[in-house]
Amino acid sequence: METQQVAEEFTALCKAGQFEEAGERFWADDVISLEAAEGPMQRTDGRAAVKAKGDWWTENHEVHAFTTEGPMVNGDQFMLRFHVDVTPNGDTRRQMDEIGLYTVRDGRIVEERFFY
């Protein structure tokens, strides 16, 4: 599967709110997830660990609205922009603006890198 097709199908799942299915379908077994913020989840290695990171985020945030823009494709990478209206548990409601840069090899996402 070419990067353009992966990008389009992954994005369609994200736009439908099916983030877990998008990961299950497209993450490589050895996927790496890199966050811009320091902390224990700054770098997450492997499909199970990246899924656990997503599960933690979902359990610890109340999402009021979520939109996805893109994809924008260049070579073996594509980019998505996320706008999130969210309240982290025990914190105040905020607006998040985030870019996800995804690298594709052999029809699978091998790296996701987030900027905010």
Buried (B, 14 or more C-beta within 10 A) or exposed (E): EEBEEBBBBBBEBBBEEEBEEBBEBBBBEEBBBBBEEEEEBEEBEBBEBBBEBBEEBEEEBEEEEBEBEBBBBEEEBBBBBBEBBBEEEEEEEEEBEBBBBBBBEEEBBBBBBBEE
